[in-house]
Each structure stands twice: as structure tokens, then as C-alpha cells.
Amino acid sequence: MEINNGIIIDGVLHEMIELIDVSNINFDCSKCSLCKECEECEMKHGSYLCDVMACFFFVNRGKVTDIKTKEEKE
């Protein structure tokens, strides 16, 4: 599986789902896999993770077992 943008926290990959057309989407923070962490970030820094990362929400993709860069794949 190839992931272009994400965050690994405690060995779990959270993939960014990018903003496309927000006019037709009902935003629901409960769908985000980093909802708890985002609330902590907002309380400490006054910004939500999705605002900082310019994405819509994060999806949990599971435990990371092996990470390869483009150079290692070639």
C-alpha cells in the first residue's frame, strides 16, 4: 500500500484525506481517527490538525510493519 501523506503515532498510520470540494461535505470530527489528539492540539495551540495539515480528516490504516522510501524500492 502506498501512502503519500500521513502521520504515524505509536506505530499506527493515520492517512490524510485531502480537501477536495468542502461545499458538498458535512464535516464531522467524529469520523477522524485523530479526533482525540486534535482536541488536545486545539486546546494547547488554538488550531485543529486538519487546519494545520490542510486536509479534511484522518483515517486509521493500521499498524506499520515496514516503511520503505522511494530509494529503497528501486
C-alpha positions in Angstrom: 0.0 0.0 0.0 1.3 3.4 -0.9 0.6 6.4 1.4 1.6 9.8 0.3 0.6 11.8 3.4 0.1 10.6 6.9 1.1 10.6 10.5 2.5 7.6 12.4 1.6 7.7 16.1 2.6 4.8 18.4 3.2 2.6 15.4 -0.2 3.3 13.8 -0.5 5.0 10.4 -3.2 7.7 10.1 -3.6 8.7 6.4 -4.6 12.3 5.5 -7.8 12.6 3.4 -7.3 15.8 1.5 -9.8 18.6 0.9 -11.5 18.4 -2.5 -14.8 20.4 -2.5 -15.9 21.3 1.0 -19.1 22.9 -0.2 -20.8 19.5 -0.6 -19.3 17.8 2.5 -20.8 17.8 6.0 -17.7 17.9 8.3 -17.9 15.5 11.2 -14.9 15.4 13.6 -16.1 12.0 14.9 -15.0 10.4 11.6 -11.4 11.4 12.1 -9.1 8.8 13.6 -7.1 11.6 15.3 -10.1 13.3 16.9 -8.8 12.9 20.5 -5.3 14.1 19.5 -6.8 17.0 17.5 -8.9 18.2 20.5 -5.7 18.3 22.6 -3.8 20.2 19.9 -6.7 22.7 19.6 -6.8 23.3 23.4 -3.0 23.8 23.6 -2.4 25.7 20.3 -5.7 27.1 19.2 -5.6 25.2 15.8 -7.1 21.9 14.6 -4.8 19.3 13.0 -6.8 19.4 9.8 -6.3 23.2 9.5 -2.5 22.8 10.1 -2.1 19.9 7.7 -4.6 21.3 5.1 -6.7 18.1 5.0 -10.3 17.0 5.7 -9.7 14.3 8.2 -7.5 11.3 9.0 -8.2 7.5 8.5 -6.6 4.8 10.6 -4.7 2.5 8.3 -3.5 0.1 11.0 -0.1 -0.9 12.4 3.0 0.0 10.5 5.3 -3.0 10.0 7.7 -1.9 7.3 8.4 1.5 5.8 10.2 1.9 2.5 11.3 5.1 0.9 11.3 5.6 -2.9 15.1 4.9 -2.9 14.7 1.6 -1.1 12.0 0.4 -3.6 14.3 0.9 -6.6 
